[in-house]
Amino acid sequence: MADKVEIRARLDFWKESLTALRKAYLALLDGEVKGYKLKDRELTMLDLPSLFKEIKEAEQRVDELESLLAGGARRKAVAVIPRDW
């Protein structure tokens, strides 16, 4: 497991990424621009669903890292399979 300094660095990275993704999403959604350049990627209105998915993933990573910094454990995915016997 990474130490707090490394977790803080990762958290800062993902927060910056999340901010950039949100800015691109809103610019495309509002129709301010036809295309948006995000580092080396050129995004258009057709990229909104994939951009939304990236935003959700970045938000989850930020939440996990903030939980780790606060002393909590990582979230575990648990599935329940209902069975009709």
Backbone bond lengths (Angstrom), bond angles and torsions (degrees), N, CA, C in turn:
res aa  C-N    CA-C-N  psi(-1)  N-CA   C-N-CA  omega(-1)  CA-C   N-CA-C  phi
1 M - - - 1.448 - - 1.523 109.54 -
2 A 1.294 116.22 142.80 1.456 121.64 -177.96 1.530 110.76 -75.38
3 D 1.332 115.32 153.98 1.461 119.18 178.34 1.531 109.71 -80.10
4 K 1.323 115.98 174.85 1.471 120.42 -175.24 1.521 113.43 -63.57
5 V 1.330 116.70 -32.00 1.470 119.98 179.65 1.530 109.56 -66.07
6 E 1.318 115.92 -43.66 1.466 120.50 179.42 1.525 110.94 -67.46
7 I 1.299 116.89 -40.20 1.464 120.19 178.56 1.524 110.27 -64.01
8 R 1.337 116.53 -41.04 1.475 120.79 177.81 1.529 110.69 -62.61
9 A 1.341 117.70 -40.94 1.466 121.50 178.48 1.527 110.75 -63.56
10 R 1.325 116.02 -42.87 1.466 119.74 178.25 1.522 110.69 -65.00
11 L 1.313 116.73 -40.56 1.457 120.94 179.26 1.524 110.95 -62.49
12 D 1.316 117.13 -44.40 1.468 120.71 177.79 1.521 111.22 -61.00
13 F 1.342 116.53 -42.09 1.464 121.05 178.32 1.523 111.09 -60.29
14 W 1.330 116.93 -48.25 1.458 119.87 -177.17 1.521 112.22 -70.08
15 K 1.328 117.50 -30.77 1.465 119.41 176.24 1.527 110.81 -67.61
16 E 1.337 116.96 -41.04 1.462 120.67 176.52 1.521 110.72 -63.87
17 S 1.325 116.83 -42.74 1.461 121.19 178.59 1.521 110.76 -62.49
18 L 1.322 116.14 -43.04 1.455 120.97 179.97 1.525 111.08 -63.08
19 T 1.305 117.11 -40.95 1.464 121.09 177.71 1.519 111.16 -61.74
20 A 1.325 117.07 -44.53 1.466 121.34 179.70 1.528 111.17 -65.45
21 L 1.323 117.41 -40.97 1.463 121.08 178.99 1.526 111.07 -64.79
22 R 1.326 116.34 -42.66 1.470 119.54 178.77 1.521 111.78 -64.50
23 K 1.326 115.95 -40.45 1.469 120.42 179.03 1.531 110.42 -61.93
24 A 1.324 116.84 -43.87 1.462 121.03 178.70 1.524 110.69 -64.35
25 Y 1.322 116.39 -43.66 1.463 120.94 -179.01 1.525 110.80 -60.92
26 L 1.321 116.50 -47.59 1.466 119.91 -178.64 1.526 112.29 -66.04
27 A 1.332 117.10 -37.97 1.462 119.90 178.81 1.525 110.73 -63.68
28 L 1.312 117.09 -41.24 1.462 120.62 178.63 1.523 111.33 -72.16
29 L 1.305 117.13 -38.43 1.463 121.50 -177.98 1.522 111.66 -67.63
30 D 1.313 116.54 -40.48 1.469 120.61 -179.67 1.521 112.26 -73.41
31 G 1.314 116.87 -13.74 1.461 120.10 -179.25 1.518 112.92 78.32
32 E 1.326 116.65 16.44 1.459 120.18 178.97 1.525 111.14 -63.07
33 V 1.316 115.09 -35.33 1.458 120.21 -177.28 1.528 109.12 -134.56
34 K 1.323 116.20 155.76 1.466 120.48 176.10 1.515 110.77 -85.83
35 G 1.319 115.73 -30.43 1.453 121.08 178.62 1.515 109.26 -138.15
36 Y 1.297 116.12 151.16 1.457 121.06 -179.62 1.511 108.26 -132.15
37 K 1.319 116.49 131.27 1.457 120.49 179.95 1.524 108.85 -100.13
38 L 1.322 114.90 121.45 1.455 122.05 179.51 1.517 106.91 -119.87
39 K 1.346 115.08 100.52 1.459 122.83 -172.17 1.523 109.56 56.00
40 D 1.331 119.00 -110.11 1.462 120.07 -177.70 1.530 112.05 -103.22
41 R 1.335 117.65 9.89 1.464 121.74 -179.00 1.516 110.91 -106.06
42 E 1.312 115.79 139.63 1.457 121.77 175.13 1.530 107.30 -106.65
43 L 1.325 116.93 117.79 1.457 122.02 -176.03 1.519 110.71 -108.32
44 T 1.334 116.02 146.07 1.456 122.05 175.15 1.524 108.62 -128.86
45 M 1.323 116.29 -177.44 1.464 121.07 179.15 1.526 111.28 -59.26
46 L 1.314 117.22 -29.59 1.461 121.01 -179.12 1.528 111.71 -68.23
47 D 1.323 117.07 -18.64 1.459 121.64 -178.92 1.529 113.41 -89.16
48 L 1.327 118.25 2.28 1.466 120.78 -177.41 1.530 113.76 -59.28
49 P 1.341 120.18 -43.95 1.472 118.47 179.18 1.532 113.20 -62.28
50 S 1.319 117.45 -42.44 1.468 119.27 179.51 1.527 110.74 -70.12
51 L 1.323 116.77 -34.28 1.457 120.77 177.50 1.530 110.45 -66.52
52 F 1.326 116.76 -39.30 1.463 121.04 177.02 1.528 110.65 -63.03
53 K 1.321 116.64 -40.24 1.462 121.10 178.15 1.529 110.59 -63.60
54 E 1.329 116.94 -41.51 1.472 120.84 177.71 1.525 111.21 -63.39
55 I 1.322 116.90 -38.06 1.466 121.21 178.55 1.526 109.90 -63.42
56 K 1.323 117.18 -45.19 1.462 121.08 179.22 1.533 111.15 -61.09
57 E 1.335 117.04 -42.42 1.463 120.55 179.03 1.527 111.18 -64.57
58 A 1.337 116.48 -41.16 1.463 120.48 179.33 1.532 110.31 -65.74
59 E 1.342 117.08 -38.88 1.458 120.11 177.63 1.527 111.28 -63.13
60 Q 1.318 116.84 -39.56 1.458 120.46 178.40 1.530 110.72 -64.77
61 R 1.315 116.98 -41.07 1.469 119.69 179.42 1.520 110.98 -65.71
62 V 1.331 116.83 -40.81 1.465 120.33 177.70 1.522 110.09 -61.92
63 D 1.339 116.58 -43.67 1.468 120.27 178.64 1.523 111.67 -61.28
64 E 1.334 117.08 -43.34 1.464 121.08 179.73 1.527 111.37 -63.33
65 L 1.335 116.34 -44.30 1.457 119.98 -178.80 1.528 111.54 -67.44
66 E 1.326 117.12 -38.52 1.464 119.79 176.64 1.527 110.49 -64.74
67 S 1.315 116.72 -36.63 1.458 120.75 176.83 1.523 110.56 -64.81
68 L 1.320 117.01 -41.52 1.466 120.40 178.41 1.524 111.46 -63.93
69 L 1.331 116.70 -39.94 1.465 120.20 178.99 1.529 111.39 -66.63
70 A 1.320 116.03 -33.02 1.456 120.08 -179.13 1.525 112.09 -78.62
71 G 1.320 115.87 -4.42 1.458 119.34 177.53 1.504 114.05 99.40
72 G 1.309 117.01 1.85 1.459 120.20 179.44 1.517 111.55 -81.71
73 A 1.277 115.49 167.16 1.465 121.21 177.75 1.521 109.36 -87.19
74 R 1.314 115.58 163.11 1.457 120.11 175.86 1.511 109.26 -64.50
75 R 1.330 114.60 150.83 1.451 119.04 177.38 1.517 109.47 -74.84
76 K 1.281 114.53 141.40 1.456 119.34 177.68 1.516 108.34 -111.94
77 A 1.311 115.12 139.83 1.454 120.40 175.93 1.525 107.74 -84.64
78 V 1.294 115.24 126.88 1.449 120.64 179.72 1.519 107.62 -125.93
79 A 1.305 115.78 132.26 1.455 120.17 179.48 1.517 109.67 -119.41
80 V 1.303 115.32 144.24 1.451 121.63 176.26 1.515 107.47 -118.34
81 I 1.293 115.66 128.34 1.456 120.32 179.50 1.527 107.75 -108.69
82 P 1.328 116.48 107.01 1.454 118.22 179.19 1.532 110.58 -71.61
83 R 1.299 115.16 138.42 1.471 120.19 179.76 1.511 109.01 -127.86
84 D 1.280 114.45 139.31 1.457 120.28 177.28 1.517 107.73 -106.27
85 W 1.329 116.75 104.35 1.459 120.08 -175.20 1.472 110.25 -94.79
